[in-house]
Amino acid sequence: MRVILVFIFLIVQQVLTASYLLIPMDETQKNHLKAYGIAYWTLQNNIEISWLLNYRGGSFIAPYHREIEEECMIRGVSYQVIADFQAQKIFDEIARPDINMDRVKLEKAPKIAVYSPKNKLPWDDAVTLVLTYAEIPYDVIYDKEIVAGDLSKYDWLHLHHEDFTGQYGKFYGNYANTAWYQENKNQLEASASELGFAKVSELKKFVARSIKNYVARGGFLFAMCSATDTYDIALSAENVDICAPMFDGDPMDPDAQSKLDYSKTFAFKDFKISTNPMEYEYSDIDVTNYRKVPRDKDYFTLFDFSAKWDPVPTMLCQNHEKIIRGFMGQTTAFNEDLIKSGVLIMGELKAYNEARYIHGEFGKGTWTFYGGHDPADYQHYVGDPKTNLDLHPNSPGYRLILNNILFPAAKKKKMKT
């Protein structure tokens, strides 16, 4: 009995003298995805927290608060309670100039918007799925809110796998006669008319320009799957009709290809658009239709960046694994030959000339494009069941999404250790 009492006393004494709570993000973490939710919750409650770049997979550390510890226990997130001298030892190691690590203070919980049709369920899109799983709050906005100017309310915007070209996802060839396709087309046409646009393609071009202005003013943009290449295509075709009659009721411009303006795009140049309405593809930016990567070799590698000199890409690439299993989508990966020279490639399958994860700056803001549909589902089809993230709590592919969600909290400011 006496031994038990001594043990309890020592545990209590450790907690009382401890000053920090460390959330490791290496292979010891039981639930990497929910750990990001803890970091976000901490910011929501105005508690200081720092991101330890390249330290044990990109760990988080905060002054000890019983409330954070309780949240970790409730959500099944691994943590360690450490004393002042232990935390200082970590900070000293990170501060060494020969060590590729840094400590970044996260300042506030970013207000998050997801650009998505209101009738979509959370599991229709990897980002809304993982936000829901990690318990990170977000608002769903769509064309009506953007036309109304509501983007200014948000720090971070995700683009659901949208088709910004106005071609209804290029699903015409396989699904034109299905009820869901017709319903989606009718809803978009009604919305465009209500908002004062003659065609859906014109509405989507307006939305694309509005998002570009949002980034220029300092917004953070993240897009996956077809919302990446179709967004740039829409920007390049601002004054060109690239839609066949079944999409907008009139012929496309026969000289559409030569009239594209690549100077208006974020990421891509010199691409050729698909003019075949029966083809399930938008352009040659995406490599899905001609890639010959065996599934057992479908991986991409994250780049290493200098934490002290390049904190932005370092934050975006934090992970417990550097080789990430690939996954397909309507837009799976980007042809590296068509990426602008100023774009930062953060993840690639070099042997096949594929970029999977790219980033850039525009005006005062940034954008990040991530190829593929669902990091935990190699080939997701229309109508497939939702992914159960309880089966993938340590998904390195999903971690890249959550890195982007926390990235605005740092505001690119580094904290001296």
C-alpha positions as CSV (number, residue, x, y, z in Angstrom):
1,M,0.0,0.0,0.0
2,R,2.8,2.4,0.9
3,V,4.5,1.7,-2.5
4,I,1.3,2.5,-4.3
5,L,0.9,5.8,-2.4
6,V,4.5,6.8,-3.1
7,F,3.9,6.0,-6.8
8,I,0.7,8.2,-6.9
9,F,2.6,11.0,-5.1
10,L,5.3,10.9,-7.7
11,I,2.8,11.0,-10.6
12,V,1.0,13.9,-9.0
13,Q,4.2,15.7,-8.3
14,Q,5.3,15.3,-11.9
15,V,2.0,16.8,-13.2
16,L,2.3,19.7,-10.7
17,T,5.8,20.5,-11.8
18,A,5.3,19.9,-15.5
19,S,5.1,22.9,-17.7
20,Y,4.4,21.6,-21.2
21,L,2.3,19.2,-23.0
22,L,3.9,17.6,-26.1
23,I,1.8,16.0,-28.8
24,P,4.3,13.8,-30.8
25,M,3.6,13.3,-34.5
26,D,6.0,10.5,-35.3
27,E,5.1,6.8,-35.4
28,T,4.3,6.8,-31.7
29,Q,1.1,8.9,-32.3
30,K,-2.1,6.8,-32.1
31,N,-4.2,9.3,-34.1
32,H,-2.4,11.8,-36.2
33,L,-5.5,13.2,-37.8
34,K,-7.3,14.0,-34.5
35,A,-4.0,15.5,-33.2
36,Y,-4.6,18.4,-35.7
37,G,-8.0,18.9,-34.2
38,I,-6.4,19.2,-30.7
39,A,-4.1,21.9,-32.1
40,Y,-7.0,23.7,-33.6
41,W,-9.1,23.4,-30.4
42,T,-6.2,24.8,-28.4
43,L,-6.0,27.9,-30.7
44,Q,-9.8,28.3,-30.4
45,N,-9.4,28.5,-26.7
46,N,-6.7,31.2,-26.9
47,I,-4.0,28.9,-25.6
48,E,-0.5,29.3,-27.0
49,I,0.7,26.3,-29.0
50,S,3.8,25.9,-31.3
51,W,4.5,23.6,-34.2
52,L,7.9,21.9,-33.9
53,L,8.9,21.6,-37.6
54,N,10.8,18.3,-38.4
55,Y,10.9,17.4,-34.7
56,R,9.4,13.9,-34.3
57,G,7.2,14.2,-37.4
58,G,6.1,17.8,-36.8
59,S,5.0,17.6,-33.2
60,F,3.0,20.2,-31.3
61,I,3.9,21.7,-27.9
62,A,1.8,23.9,-25.6
63,P,2.1,25.1,-22.0
64,Y,0.5,22.5,-19.8
65,H,-3.3,22.9,-19.3
66,R,-5.4,20.2,-17.8
67,E,-8.1,21.0,-20.4
68,I,-5.8,20.1,-23.3
69,E,-4.8,16.9,-21.6
70,E,-8.5,16.0,-21.2
71,E,-9.2,16.7,-24.8
72,C,-6.3,14.4,-25.8
73,M,-7.7,11.6,-23.7
74,I,-11.2,12.0,-25.0
75,R,-10.1,12.1,-28.6
76,G,-7.6,9.3,-28.3
77,V,-4.6,11.4,-29.1
78,S,-1.1,10.5,-27.8
79,Y,0.6,13.1,-25.6
80,Q,3.4,13.5,-23.1
81,V,3.5,15.8,-20.1
82,I,7.0,17.2,-19.7
83,A,8.8,19.5,-17.3
84,D,10.4,22.8,-18.0
85,F,13.9,21.5,-18.4
86,Q,12.8,18.8,-20.8
87,A,11.0,21.3,-23.0
88,Q,14.0,23.6,-22.9
89,K,16.2,20.7,-24.0
90,I,13.9,20.3,-27.0
91,F,14.0,24.0,-27.8
92,D,17.8,24.1,-27.6
93,E,18.1,21.1,-29.9
94,I,15.8,22.8,-32.5
95,A,17.7,26.1,-32.3
96,R,21.0,24.6,-33.3
97,P,22.0,26.0,-36.7
98,D,23.1,22.5,-37.9
99,I,19.8,20.9,-37.2
100,N,17.0,21.2,-39.8
101,M,14.2,22.0,-37.3
102,D,12.4,25.1,-36.2
103,R,9.7,26.2,-33.8
104,V,6.7,28.1,-35.2
105,K,4.1,29.7,-33.0
106,L,0.5,29.3,-34.1
107,E,-1.4,32.5,-33.4
108,K,-5.1,32.0,-34.1
109,A,-7.5,29.4,-35.4
110,P,-8.2,30.2,-39.0
111,K,-11.8,30.6,-40.1
112,I,-12.4,27.9,-42.7
113,A,-14.7,27.8,-45.7
114,V,-15.3,24.8,-48.1
115,Y,-16.6,25.7,-51.5
116,S,-19.0,22.9,-52.2
117,P,-22.6,22.4,-53.3
118,K,-24.9,22.4,-50.2
119,N,-26.4,19.0,-51.1
120,K,-23.0,17.2,-50.9
121,L,-22.3,15.0,-47.9
122,P,-19.1,15.4,-45.9
123,W,-17.6,12.1,-47.3
124,D,-18.1,13.3,-51.0
125,D,-14.8,15.1,-50.5
126,A,-11.6,14.2,-48.7
127,V,-11.2,17.6,-47.0
128,T,-14.7,17.9,-45.6
129,L,-14.3,14.2,-44.5
130,V,-11.1,14.8,-42.6
131,L,-12.3,18.2,-41.1
132,T,-15.3,16.4,-39.7
133,Y,-13.2,13.5,-38.4
134,A,-10.7,15.8,-36.8
135,E,-13.5,17.9,-35.3
136,I,-12.3,21.1,-37.0
137,P,-15.3,23.5,-37.7
138,Y,-15.9,24.8,-41.2
139,D,-18.6,26.6,-43.2
140,V,-19.9,25.4,-46.5
141,I,-20.2,28.2,-49.1
142,Y,-21.0,28.1,-52.8
143,D,-21.6,30.4,-55.7
144,K,-24.3,32.5,-54.0
145,E,-22.0,33.4,-51.1
146,I,-19.1,34.2,-53.4
147,V,-21.2,36.4,-55.6
148,A,-22.4,38.1,-52.4
149,G,-18.8,38.8,-51.4
150,D,-18.7,36.5,-48.4
151,L,-15.1,35.2,-49.1
152,S,-13.7,38.1,-47.1
153,K,-15.0,36.5,-43.9
154,Y,-12.6,33.5,-44.2
155,D,-8.9,32.9,-43.8
156,W,-8.7,29.6,-45.6
157,L,-10.7,28.2,-48.6
158,H,-10.9,24.7,-49.9
159,L,-12.3,24.0,-53.3
160,H,-14.4,20.8,-53.4
161,H,-13.6,18.7,-56.5
162,E,-15.5,21.3,-58.7
163,D,-15.5,21.8,-62.4
164,F,-14.8,25.5,-63.0
165,T,-15.1,25.1,-66.8
166,G,-18.9,24.8,-66.7
167,Q,-18.9,21.3,-68.3
168,Y,-20.6,19.6,-65.3
169,G,-17.6,17.4,-64.5
170,K,-17.2,16.1,-68.0
171,F,-19.6,13.3,-67.0
172,Y,-21.7,13.7,-70.1
173,G,-20.3,10.7,-72.0
174,N,-21.1,8.1,-69.2
175,Y,-23.8,9.7,-67.1
176,A,-25.8,12.2,-69.3
177,N,-29.1,10.2,-68.9
178,T,-28.8,9.5,-65.2
179,A,-31.1,11.3,-62.7
180,W,-28.3,12.7,-60.6
181,Y,-26.5,14.3,-63.6
182,Q,-29.7,15.9,-64.9
183,E,-30.6,17.2,-61.4
184,N,-27.1,18.6,-60.9
185,K,-27.2,20.3,-64.3
186,N,-30.7,21.8,-63.7
187,Q,-29.7,23.1,-60.3
188,L,-26.6,24.8,-61.6
189,E,-28.4,26.4,-64.5
190,A,-31.2,27.7,-62.2
191,S,-28.5,29.1,-59.8
192,A,-26.7,30.8,-62.6
193,S,-29.9,32.4,-63.9
194,E,-30.9,33.5,-60.4
195,L,-27.4,35.1,-59.9
196,G,-27.7,37.0,-63.2
197,F,-25.5,34.9,-65.5
198,A,-26.6,33.6,-68.9
199,K,-24.6,30.4,-68.6
200,V,-23.1,28.2,-65.9
201,S,-19.7,28.6,-67.5
202,E,-19.9,32.4,-67.1
203,L,-20.9,32.0,-63.4
204,K,-17.9,29.7,-62.8
205,K,-15.5,32.1,-64.5
206,F,-16.8,34.9,-62.2
207,V,-16.3,32.6,-59.2
208,A,-12.7,31.7,-60.3
209,R,-11.8,35.4,-60.7
210,S,-13.3,36.2,-57.2
211,I,-11.2,33.4,-55.7
212,K,-8.1,34.8,-57.4
213,N,-8.8,38.2,-55.9
214,Y,-9.3,36.6,-52.5
215,V,-5.9,35.0,-52.8
216,A,-4.3,38.3,-54.0
217,R,-5.7,40.0,-50.8
218,G,-4.1,37.5,-48.5
219,G,-6.3,34.4,-48.6
220,F,-5.1,30.8,-48.4
221,L,-6.4,28.5,-51.1
222,F,-6.3,24.7,-51.1
223,A,-7.7,22.6,-53.9
224,M,-7.8,18.9,-54.8
225,C,-8.6,16.7,-57.7
226,S,-10.5,18.4,-60.6
227,A,-10.7,21.7,-58.7
228,T,-7.0,22.2,-59.5
229,D,-6.7,22.0,-63.2
230,T,-10.2,23.2,-64.0
231,Y,-9.6,26.3,-61.9
232,D,-6.6,27.3,-64.0
233,I,-8.3,26.4,-67.2
234,A,-11.2,28.7,-66.3
235,L,-8.8,31.5,-65.5
236,S,-7.0,31.0,-68.9
237,A,-10.4,31.0,-70.7
238,E,-11.8,34.1,-69.1
239,N,-12.8,35.5,-72.5
240,V,-13.2,32.3,-74.5
241,D,-16.0,29.8,-74.9
242,I,-14.6,26.4,-74.4
243,C,-17.9,24.5,-73.8
244,A,-19.6,22.3,-76.4
245,P,-23.4,22.9,-77.0
246,M,-24.6,20.2,-74.7
247,F,-23.0,22.1,-71.8
248,D,-24.0,25.7,-72.6
249,G,-26.4,25.7,-75.5
250,D,-24.1,27.1,-78.2
251,P,-20.9,26.0,-80.0
252,M,-17.5,26.4,-78.5
253,D,-15.1,28.9,-80.1
254,P,-13.3,27.0,-82.9
255,D,-10.1,29.0,-82.0
256,A,-10.5,28.4,-78.3
257,Q,-7.1,26.7,-77.8
258,S,-5.1,29.5,-79.4
259,K,-7.0,32.2,-77.4
260,L,-6.1,30.7,-73.9
261,D,-4.2,33.2,-71.8
262,Y,-1.7,31.3,-69.6
263,S,-0.5,34.4,-67.9
264,K,-3.7,34.5,-65.9
265,T,-3.2,31.0,-64.3
266,F,-1.7,30.1,-61.0
267,A,0.2,26.9,-61.8
268,F,0.0,25.7,-65.4
269,K,1.2,26.8,-68.8
270,D,1.0,25.6,-72.4
271,F,-1.7,23.0,-71.8
272,K,-4.1,21.7,-74.4
273,I,-7.7,21.5,-73.5
274,S,-9.9,18.5,-74.4
275,T,-12.5,19.6,-76.9
276,N,-14.2,16.2,-77.0
277,P,-17.4,16.4,-74.9
278,M,-17.5,12.6,-74.6
279,E,-14.0,12.5,-73.0
280,Y,-13.8,12.3,-69.2
281,E,-10.9,14.7,-69.1
282,Y,-10.3,18.5,-69.3
283,S,-6.8,18.9,-70.6
284,D,-3.3,17.3,-70.8
285,I,-2.4,18.9,-67.4
286,D,-3.7,15.7,-65.7
287,V,-1.9,12.4,-66.4
288,T,-4.7,10.0,-65.5
289,N,-5.6,8.8,-69.0
290,Y,-2.1,8.0,-70.1
291,R,-0.2,7.2,-67.0
292,K,1.3,3.7,-66.8
293,V,2.3,3.5,-63.2
294,P,1.8,0.0,-61.6
295,R,-0.3,0.2,-58.5
296,D,2.5,-1.4,-56.4
297,K,4.8,1.4,-57.5
298,D,2.3,4.3,-57.2
299,Y,4.0,6.4,-54.6
300,F,5.2,10.0,-54.5
301,T,8.0,11.5,-52.4
302,L,7.8,14.6,-50.3
303,F,10.7,17.1,-50.7
304,D,12.9,18.2,-47.7
305,F,13.0,21.9,-47.1
306,S,15.0,24.0,-44.7
307,A,12.8,24.6,-41.6
308,K,14.8,27.7,-40.7
309,W,14.9,29.3,-44.1
310,D,11.8,27.8,-45.9
311,P,9.2,27.4,-43.1
312,V,6.2,27.6,-45.4
313,P,6.9,24.4,-47.5
314,T,8.4,22.8,-44.5
315,M,5.0,23.2,-42.6
316,L,3.1,22.0,-45.6
317,C,5.2,18.8,-45.8
318,Q,5.3,17.8,-42.1
319,N,4.7,14.1,-41.9
320,H,5.8,10.9,-40.2
321,E,6.5,9.4,-43.7
322,K,8.2,10.9,-46.7
323,I,7.1,8.4,-49.3
324,I,3.3,8.6,-49.7
325,R,1.1,6.0,-51.3
326,G,-0.5,7.4,-54.4
327,F,-4.3,7.6,-55.1
328,M,-6.3,8.4,-58.2
329,G,-8.9,10.9,-59.0
330,Q,-10.4,12.6,-62.0
331,T,-7.3,14.7,-61.8
332,T,-4.7,12.3,-60.4
333,A,-1.3,14.1,-60.9
334,F,0.1,17.0,-62.9
335,N,2.4,16.8,-66.0
336,E,5.5,18.5,-64.8
337,D,6.3,19.8,-68.2
338,L,3.2,22.0,-68.0
339,I,4.0,23.5,-64.5
340,K,5.2,27.2,-64.5
341,S,8.8,27.7,-63.5
342,G,7.9,29.7,-60.3
343,V,5.8,27.0,-58.9
344,L,7.2,25.0,-56.0
345,I,6.9,21.2,-56.4
346,M,6.6,19.6,-52.9
347,G,5.7,16.0,-53.8
348,E,6.4,14.1,-57.0
349,L,6.8,10.8,-58.7
350,K,9.9,11.8,-60.6
351,A,10.3,8.6,-62.7
352,Y,7.0,9.3,-64.4
353,N,7.3,13.1,-64.6
354,E,4.4,13.6,-62.2
355,A,3.9,16.3,-59.6
356,R,1.3,15.5,-56.9
357,Y,1.6,18.3,-54.5
358,I,2.5,21.9,-55.6
359,H,2.4,25.4,-54.0
360,G,2.8,29.0,-55.0
361,E,2.2,32.6,-54.0
362,F,-0.1,35.2,-55.6
363,G,-0.3,38.7,-54.3
364,K,-0.4,38.6,-50.5
365,G,-1.8,35.0,-50.4
366,T,-0.9,31.5,-51.3
367,W,-2.4,28.5,-53.1
368,T,-1.7,24.7,-52.8
369,F,-2.9,22.1,-55.3
370,Y,-3.0,18.4,-54.4
371,G,-3.8,15.7,-57.0
372,G,-6.1,12.8,-56.4
373,H,-9.5,12.3,-54.8
374,D,-9.1,10.3,-51.5
375,P,-5.8,9.5,-49.9
376,A,-7.2,6.4,-48.2
377,D,-9.1,5.0,-51.3
378,Y,-6.8,4.3,-54.3
379,Q,-9.5,4.5,-57.0
380,H,-12.7,6.0,-55.9
381,Y,-15.7,5.6,-58.2
382,V,-19.1,7.5,-58.4
383,G,-21.4,5.8,-55.8
384,D,-18.6,4.1,-53.8
385,P,-19.2,4.0,-50.0
386,K,-17.5,6.6,-47.8
387,T,-14.1,6.2,-46.4
388,N,-14.1,5.3,-42.7
389,L,-11.2,7.3,-41.2
390,D,-11.3,5.3,-38.0
391,L,-9.5,2.8,-40.1
392,H,-6.9,5.3,-41.3
393,P,-6.1,7.5,-38.2
394,N,-2.4,7.7,-39.2
395,S,-2.9,8.4,-43.0
396,P,0.2,10.4,-44.2
397,G,-1.8,11.4,-47.3
398,Y,-4.5,13.0,-45.2
399,R,-1.9,14.7,-43.0
400,L,-0.9,16.8,-46.0
401,I,-4.5,18.2,-46.1
402,L,-4.4,19.1,-42.4
403,N,-1.0,20.7,-42.7
404,N,-2.7,23.2,-45.0
405,I,-5.5,23.9,-42.6
406,L,-3.1,24.8,-39.8
407,F,-0.7,26.7,-42.0
408,P,-2.6,30.0,-41.9
409,A,-2.4,30.0,-38.1
410,A,1.3,30.6,-38.4
411,K,1.0,33.6,-40.7
412,K,4.5,32.7,-42.0
413,K,6.0,34.0,-38.7
414,K,8.8,32.1,-37.1
415,M,9.4,32.1,-33.4
416,K,12.9,32.2,-31.9
417,T,13.7,29.4,-29.6
